[in-house]
């Protein structure tokens, strides 16, 4: 049947079909559709020709070929653990994790063979170097600064490979048991010291408050005495003013009258049979009567 079709087409028809098939093959080989998450590295006769981005791209059939299909998605290296020695000679195990993505595939595919292995080795060396610059306490307290420094140095190291380090993390800092025990003892000692300082501060504050209370009490007593003295001085002044106005006779009259009242009070007491009268009582009575008569 095929022979019949070829015989019917003749020599010119076969050539037309061959040309049509060749054109279809050229179109198929010349059009490349690149996904959004990838980039294609095109070679011509074994040399880099171009890098195809997402979408429809055209290449020269039979001359160009897609040599590498590189994903530009962010990648994560497997978590790695490496030993390091701090500035104060403490052996620690550092768990790290690195995220990166490829920006320039033409550099990555032609300058480095094992990207993940190269980045992991670079990170391990940088981590060990940075840990050797810091004491253990600084590592624990300045982890964010340490991560930022490691990320910056890794970025500088892998820049020639067309790679961007998006994130570097220190997941954990592990210590051996002996170091853990020593740190626990140090922590307990520090807590005890703080407690002792707090107790001493409390006692000092209590003494200060007690002294303040005594001082306040003394000030209040002195203030009360001052007020009493002012009152007595005022009363004395009033009496002096009264004496100046009423004369000495008025004062003597009041004194004699008070003496008479006192004797009367003593005489009115229950069970009293004897009354002791002062020697000058009669004179006092006489003076009081004279003064009263003089007033009347």
Secondary structure as UniProt FT lines:
FT   HELIX           2..30
FT   STRAND          31..34
FT   TURN            36..37
FT   STRAND          38..44
FT   TURN            45..46
FT   STRAND          47..52
FT   STRAND          55..58
FT   TURN            61..63
FT   STRAND          64..71
FT   STRAND          75..76
FT   STRAND          80..85
FT   TURN            87..88
FT   STRAND          91..102
FT   HELIX           105..111
FT   HELIX           115..131
FT   TURN            132..133
FT   HELIX           136..141
FT   HELIX           143..158
FT   HELIX           159..161
FT   STRAND          163..175
FT   HELIX           177..246
FT   HELIX           248..267
FT   TURN            270..271
FT   TURN            279..280
FT   HELIX           281..295
//
